[in-house]
Amino acid sequence: MPFYFFDTDDGCTFMQDEEGCEVRDEEASRRLALEALTDLAGDRLPAGEHQTWKIDVRDTAGRRIYHAEIELTGEWQVSGEPKPPAG
């Protein structure tokens, strides 16, 4: 079975996968990457109104074979001054 590495970036922390895992094929690595990306985005609330979560899939030669990202942009839609961040 092919071996792939899944590198993640949540806008604050880049994590290079040093262990990797065996996955059936490239399409299965894509599905696994998308599942991991949605988990990453759902792990915590963003610090502000803009956040991007990214994942790259690499093969054993170090080539990036797949990239996906989720971008969040929040914006108040009321008149007046912008609301301060919660917290």
C-alpha positions as a printed NumPy array, in Angstrom:
array([[  0.   ,   0.   ,   0.   ],
       [  1.266,   3.533,  -0.746],
       [  2.491,   5.74 ,   2.077],
       [  1.425,   9.398,   2.438],
       [  2.157,  12.322,   4.761],
       [ -0.448,  14.896,   5.823],
       [  0.928,  18.355,   6.697],
       [ -1.475,  20.799,   8.372],
       [ -1.513,  24.536,   8.981],
       [ -4.17 ,  26.314,  11.051],
       [ -2.8  ,  29.807,  10.451],
       [ -0.9  ,  29.729,  13.738],
       [  0.85 ,  26.381,  13.729],
       [  2.326,  24.388,  10.844],
       [  2.621,  20.676,  11.585],
       [  4.767,  18.62 ,   9.226],
       [  3.764,  14.98 ,   9.351],
       [  6.91 ,  12.986,  10.088],
       [  5.178,   9.611,  10.54 ],
       [  2.755,   9.33 ,   7.626],
       [  0.436,   6.419,   7.08 ],
       [ -0.457,   3.755,   4.568],
       [ -3.461,   4.596,   2.435],
       [ -5.05 ,   2.506,  -0.315],
       [ -4.483,   5.034,  -3.147],
       [ -4.349,   8.744,  -4.025],
       [ -8.134,   9.124,  -3.95 ],
       [ -8.235,   7.59 ,  -0.471],
       [ -5.495,  10.024,   0.631],
       [ -7.639,  12.898,  -0.701],
       [-10.663,  11.74 ,   1.286],
       [ -8.564,  11.294,   4.425],
       [ -7.089,  14.784,   3.957],
       [-10.554,  16.352,   3.64 ],
       [-11.769,  14.543,   6.759],
       [ -8.691,  15.708,   8.681],
       [ -9.147,  19.275,   7.405],
       [-12.744,  19.492,   8.594],
       [-11.669,  18.064,  11.969],
       [ -8.877,  20.638,  12.187],
       [-11.251,  23.511,  11.392],
       [-13.793,  22.262,  13.922],
       [-11.33 ,  21.782,  16.792],
       [-11.476,  25.362,  18.04 ],
       [-13.089,  28.682,  17.318],
       [-10.992,  31.087,  15.261],
       [ -9.159,  33.857,  17.107],
       [-10.634,  36.543,  14.869],
       [-12.815,  37.113,  11.849],
       [-10.391,  35.539,   9.38 ],
       [ -8.939,  32.05 ,   9.551],
       [ -7.545,  29.617,   7.015],
       [ -6.921,  25.925,   7.606],
       [ -4.756,  24.021,   5.116],
       [ -3.632,  20.479,   4.483],
       [ -1.098,  19.103,   2.023],
       [ -0.641,  15.458,   1.125],
       [  2.895,  14.357,   0.253],
       [  4.11 ,  11.085,  -1.188],
       [  7.258,   9.289,  -0.035],
       [  9.328,  11.278,  -2.557],
       [  8.223,  14.472,  -0.802],
       [  6.068,  15.649,  -3.719],
       [  2.892,  17.485,  -2.8  ],
       [  0.147,  15.518,  -4.523],
       [ -2.917,  17.225,  -3.036],
       [ -3.758,  20.53 ,  -1.344],
       [ -6.989,  21.692,   0.271],
       [ -7.942,  24.621,   2.443],
       [-10.937,  26.051,   4.245],
       [-11.189,  29.807,   4.667],
       [-13.442,  31.532,   7.163],
       [-14.294,  35.206,   6.865],
       [-16.659,  36.676,   9.417],
       [-18.184,  40.113,   9.11 ],
       [-20.802,  41.921,  11.172],
       [-23.757,  43.008,   9.05 ],
       [-25.188,  45.668,  11.367],
       [-24.759,  49.403,  11.087],
       [-22.577,  51.341,  13.441],
       [-19.205,  50.554,  14.922],
       [-17.759,  47.052,  14.557],
       [-18.394,  44.891,  17.603],
       [-15.313,  44.093,  19.674],
       [-14.081,  40.509,  19.754],
       [-15.656,  38.343,  22.425],
       [-13.517,  37.232,  25.291]])
